Amino acid sequence: MNSSSKYIAMDVHTATISVAVRDAAGKLIMESVMETKTSTILATQNVGEANSTGALLAW
């Protein structure tokens, strides 16, 4: 296991997606809820890139 590895969990529902990111040690790095909408999901394709959800996956 690489110490820089990240693990992403997603709980997908009709209206929202809950996202949590943990590091290799299991420490919670971030968590967020985003709307289940095509434009929002596409805006989060690039991990670490600022997007319409307020830098959802920037750690």
MOMOLIN-V531535 format. One record per backbone hydrogen bond with DSSP energy under -0.5 kcal/mol. NH is the residue of the N-H (numbers start at 1). CO is the residue of the C=O. Records with the same first field share a line. If there is no record, write none. Layout:
NH = CO, CO
//
This chain:
5 = 2
7 = 22
9 = 20
11 = 18
12 = 10
13 = 16
17 = 34
18 = 11
19 = 32
20 = 9
21 = 30
22 = 7
23 = 27
24 = 3, 5
26 = 23
29 = 21
30 = 21
32 = 19
34 = 17
36 = 15
37 = 35
40 = 37
41 = 37
42 = 38
43 = 39
44 = 40, 41
45 = 42
47 = 45
49 = 46
54 = 51
55 = 51
58 = 55
59 = 57
//
